[in-house]
Every structure is written in structure tokens, then in C-alpha cells.
Amino acid sequence: MDTILKIQSKIVPDMLVIMQKRYQILRSIFLAQPVGRRTLAEMLGMTERTLRSEVEFFKTQQLIHVKAAGMTITKKGTILLHDLDDMMREIFGIKQLEQNLIEYLAITDVVIVPGDSDETPLVKEELGKACAERLKTSLHTDNIIAVTGGTTMACAAEMLTSDMSAGKRLLFVPARGGIGEDVKNQANVICATMAEKSGGSHRVLYVPDQVGREVYESLLKEPAIKEILQTIKSANIVLHGIGDALTMAGRRRSSAAVMKKVIEENAVGEAFGYYFNENGEIVHKVPTIGIQISDLHSGRQVIAAAGGKSKAKAIKAYMKSAPQNTVLITDEGAARMLLEGTSY
């Protein structure tokens, strides 16, 4: 197949360009459906006039439905999109990019979705979809899944499906307390959504993510807190995001002193309340209630997700402390930035 495509691209140079454009449009309709033409044109950075001709082509080929509510993909279109996924990953070198990143970061596996979530918001939904698919393949008969908050985890929650719980027990628990961000992006809400979408169950942890030392020690003595923390610590799967250091310090409403320290120590990444500089060294740690990084190094399945070129430094910094059994879900923008200047 690869040889045939190379020959065709020499005879018809524009073929791959057209194929890529149509693939991106069809994939975007699938992710955003039902979606109007104007909205889709804005998402893809195309003119409505350009998009109109492509929509007519897809409609003629019976790949999409066009209704008043918006465009949706047909069963035939879904099958074609699935077939195209592997082909496009091969053509644009994403499979090789994944292998290079596995070796560079020295982790178990890497899954890369096309595009850059900094430039195209729909790519974040692709990250969520990839998280959901990887989670599904990681499940055992009895599962406790610890999940952090964040926009990527919220997208992942929406992508879970009811068939995941067939013959399996799924218990979703927050990996840590809330950090004062939008309610929909908090771990408790994300766990509830995941349970609803998958047919599983969930538990809540109603405590702040960041508290003073005295309050922290006091909370750990509370029977109800101790019980849920024990459940969280027994999770066999951890699904988490990786944050930009300054952004996360802001979300935590950190004090001026903490913000100054994060800046002066050149922190670039954050996970589980740990702040890392570009060398992967921990430069600050907040007393968070929930899973700690040390808890990840105990045979659990760990799925980390972050995308966009802007997250490359954060991913690289965190991965120096991440367990070897980590699976990274990221996008093409972050992946290429991570490998920029390396021998890979």
C-alpha cells in the first residue's frame, strides 16, 4: 500500500493533499456532529465556499447526511474514516513518530493523534477519544480507575461508551481533590460523567486539592476521608493530565510567594501537585490530598494525556519522573516539538 501511494503521488502530485484535506473534513464532521457548515469552516480555517464543494462530494458519495440540524456522518462514512485512519497515520509518519517518542521518553507506549490542539480545538476531542479507547483496552474484570481533572480528561469522559462495562466492574474515583477550576473540569464531576457514560459507578472526594499543613493532617484523620483515600490508593488504573506550571499555579490560586518560586525556579510542568523544571527536577510541591507520584511506581497502569506544542516542555519535564509503565496520549504538535533537535 505504501509503495502504491508513493507511485500515485508522483503521477498525481496533488492526490495526497486532496486526500488529507478530505480526511480532515470528514474526521471533523465525525467529532463535531451534528455540525453546521459555517461552524465547521471556522473550525478548519476554510472558507464556506471551499467547504461547500467538499460537502457536496461527501453527500454524493453517501458519506454524510445534511439536515437542518447540521451534518452527520453515515455508517458508510464511519467505516471509510476508520479505514483511512491507519493509512493516514502511515503516510504522514505518525507511526514512526510514536516509536521514536517511546524510545526518547523511555516509556511503555505512545499514542499520537493527528494535528495540534493549540491550533485546532477539535484535536482535544481526538485526545479524549484516544484516552477512552486506550482505557477500554486496559480494563480487567475488576477495575478502580483514578482520574484527575482538566479539559482533556473532561473530553475523555464524554467519549466513554456503555459497552465498556460489559462483564466488568468499573469504579471511577478522583485522583485528588478539587482545585477551584470550572466545575465541569473537576475530577469529581469527570468521574461522575465517566460512570454515567460507561455504566460504571463512582465515588467523590469533597476536599480541596491544596490545603495548609495542619488542615491536611487533620483531614487525613477523618474516617470518611481515610476510607475514600484508601480506595483511591488501591486504583489499578490512573488516568491523568499534565499541566503547564504557571497555568496550574494560577488555577490553584497560589499565593504570591508560591508564584514567585514557580517562576524563579523555572518550573515548566505540573502533575499531582508537583512542579518540575526543564531538567525534570521537582522545584515545588503542594500538600495535595490524593495520589502522589510515588504511588504510580507500583505496577499500576498509568495513562497520561496532554497535547499541543505549548505542552511539550511540560510533558518532557514530567516524563523524567514518570514510571516506565506510562502510556502517553498526545498530539502531533506536541510530539514533533518534543523530538525537535534530537537524533530521532
VENGIHU-V410331 format. One record per backbone hydrogen bond with DSSP energy under -1.0 kcal/mol. CO is the residue of the C=O (numbers start at 1). NH is the residue of the N-H. If there is no record, write none. Layout:
co = (CO,CO)
nh = (NH,NH)
This chain:
co = (1,2,3,4,5,6,7,8,12,14,15,16,17,18,19,20,21,22,23,24,25,26,27,28,29,35,36,37,38,39,40,41,47,48,49,50,51,52,53,54,55,56,57,58,59,63,65,67,70,71,72,74,75,76,77,78,79,80,81,84,85,86,87,88,89,89,90,93,94,95,96,97,98,99,100,101,102,102,109,111,113,115,116,116,120,121,122,123,124,125,126,127,128,129,130,131,132,133,141,143,144,144,145,146,147,150,151,152,153,154,157,161,162,163,165,169,170,171,172,173,175,178,182,183,185,186,187,188,189,190,191,192,193,194,195,195,201,205,207,212,213,214,215,216,218,219,222,223,224,225,226,227,228,229,232,236,237,238,239,240,243,244,245,246,247,248,249,250,255,256,257,258,259,260,261,262,263,268,269,270,271,273,274,275,275,276,276,277,281,284,286,287,289,292,293,296,301,302,303,304,308,309,311,312,313,314,315,318,318,323,324,326,327,328,329,330,331,332,333,334,335,339)
nh = (5,6,7,8,9,10,11,12,15,18,19,20,21,22,23,24,25,26,27,28,29,30,31,32,33,71,40,41,42,43,44,46,51,52,53,54,55,56,57,58,59,60,61,63,62,74,72,70,67,35,65,78,79,80,81,82,83,84,85,88,89,90,91,92,94,95,93,97,98,99,100,101,102,103,104,105,106,107,328,330,332,333,119,120,123,124,126,127,128,129,130,131,132,133,134,135,136,137,169,171,236,237,173,239,175,154,155,156,157,158,160,164,165,166,168,143,201,145,203,147,291,209,185,186,150,190,191,192,193,194,195,196,197,198,199,200,172,207,178,216,217,218,219,220,221,222,226,227,228,229,230,231,232,233,235,301,146,303,148,305,270,248,249,250,251,252,254,253,259,260,261,262,263,264,265,267,266,245,276,243,274,286,271,283,284,268,269,280,277,275,288,211,177,295,296,298,238,327,240,329,311,312,315,316,317,318,319,321,322,326,108,109,304,111,306,113,335,336,337,338,339,342)
